[in-house]
Amino acid sequence: MIPARAAPVLFGLILSGLMSLIVSGIATFRAAGPADGIIGLWMGAWLTSWLVAFPTVLVVAPLTRRIVAKLVRP
């Protein structure tokens, strides 16, 4: 099992992976259409976008939490 202190990083890894998978799939399909090799194009785009998305989520998440805390009533 993974220790609880790793939960925020694991959350960011999974969230960024799923979000980049979905967004890169849509963008790749819109750009290339239902062409041969679309899955390979998509996987290449996904891996590249995940490499950007994961560290971005880790950096932006604390800022987002602070913004949300200011917008909601305790």
C-alpha positions in Angstrom: 0.0 0.0 0.0 1.0 3.6 -0.6 1.4 5.8 2.5 -1.3 8.4 3.1 1.2 11.3 2.8 1.5 10.4 -0.9 -2.2 10.8 -1.5 -2.0 14.4 -3.0 0.7 13.3 -5.5 -1.2 10.1 -6.4 -4.4 12.1 -6.8 -2.5 14.6 -9.1 -1.0 11.7 -11.1 -4.4 10.0 -11.7 -6.3 13.2 -12.3 -3.8 14.6 -14.7 -3.6 11.3 -16.5 -7.3 11.0 -17.0 -7.9 14.6 -17.9 -5.0 14.7 -20.4 -6.2 11.4 -21.9 -9.7 12.8 -22.6 -8.6 16.2 -23.8 -5.8 14.9 -26.0 -8.2 12.3 -27.5 -10.7 15.0 -28.4 -8.1 17.3 -29.8 -6.4 14.5 -31.8 -9.7 13.4 -33.2 -10.6 16.9 -34.2 -7.3 17.5 -35.9 -6.9 14.1 -37.6 -10.4 12.8 -37.9 -11.1 9.1 -38.0 -7.8 8.3 -39.9 -5.7 5.2 -39.8 -3.3 5.3 -37.0 -5.4 7.7 -34.9 -4.8 5.6 -31.7 -1.0 6.0 -32.1 -1.3 9.7 -32.7 -3.6 10.0 -29.7 -1.2 8.0 -27.4 1.7 10.2 -28.5 -0.3 13.4 -27.8 -1.5 12.0 -24.5 2.0 11.1 -23.2 3.3 14.6 -24.1 0.3 16.3 -22.6 0.6 14.2 -19.4 4.2 15.2 -19.0 3.0 18.8 -18.9 -0.3 18.2 -17.0 1.1 16.3 -14.0 3.6 18.9 -12.7 1.1 21.6 -13.6 -1.5 20.0 -11.4 0.9 19.7 -8.5 1.8 23.4 -8.8 -1.6 24.8 -9.4 -3.6 22.6 -6.9 -2.6 24.6 -3.8 -3.4 27.9 -5.5 -6.8 26.4 -6.6 -7.5 25.2 -3.0 -6.8 28.8 -1.7 -9.1 30.3 -4.3 -11.9 27.9 -3.5 -11.5 28.4 0.3 -12.0 32.2 -0.3 -15.1 31.6 -2.4 -17.0 29.2 -0.1 -18.5 29.7 3.3 -16.8 27.7 6.1 
